[in-house]
Amino acid sequence: MRKITDKIDGGAIRLLRKQNGITLTELGNALTTNKNNPHSYLSMIETGKRPFSRENEAVLIAAFKKAYFDKFKKELKLDKV
């Protein structure tokens, strides 16, 4: 198992999600294909129980933009987490 040294802080993800009015489930649906419990994976990341690699930042940004657009029908301007 490889160790992730350059990771995105889960608290920063949570703050960004809340500031943009997106729920755990909404972002979870956009981030993962696990439709049975989409918020579980994201919750583990936000609480620091699971790391999220900086190299996957583009995936996270795309998920934020999709969740925001699906909810508000507006584009979210975001290029860094």
N, C-alpha and C positions, 0 to 999 in steps of 0.2 A: 504494500500500500504506500503510495507516495504521499509525502507531507506537503500541504499547501502552505507556503510561506508568505506569499503576497495575496492576501485575501481582502475582501470588502467587508467592512464592519457591519454586522447585522443590525446594530442600533441605527446606523445611518440609513440603511434600507427601510427600516420601520418608520423613521422620521420622514423620509421622502415620501413614503407611501401615504402616511397620514396627512402630510401637508397638501397632497394632491387629491385627497378625498377618495382614495382607493382602499377597498377592504382586502383582508387577507385572501379571501376566496377569489375575488376578482383578479388580483395579481397572481395568485396561485394557478388559476385557470389559464392565464396567459403564459405562465412560466413552465408548467409541467403538463405532461399528458396523463397524469394520474387523476382521472376525473372522479374517483371514489372519495378522495380526501385531498383535494388540491392545496388546501391551506396548511396541511400538516408539514410538508416539506419546507415551505416558506417560513412557518413559525419556528422550526428548528434552526433555520439560518438566522432569523431575527433575534433569537434568544441566545445565539452563540453555541448551540449544541451541534451544529453542523456548519463547516466552513463553506464559503462561496468564493471561488478563485477569481482574482482580478482578471485573469485571462478570459473569463466568461462574462465580462462586463457588458459586451455588446448584446449578449443574449438577454441580460437583465434589463438593459435600456429598451430593447425591442418589446419586452414583456410589459414594461411600464407604459410605453407608448400605446400598445394594443389595448391594455386594460383601460387606460384613460380615454382613448377614442371610443371604445365600446360603451363606456358609461356616459360620456359627455358629448360625444360626436364632435370633438375638437381635437386638434393636434397638440400634443404635449411637447414643448421644446425642452429637450434633455439630451445632453451629450456626455455627461459624466456622473458617476455615482460616488 
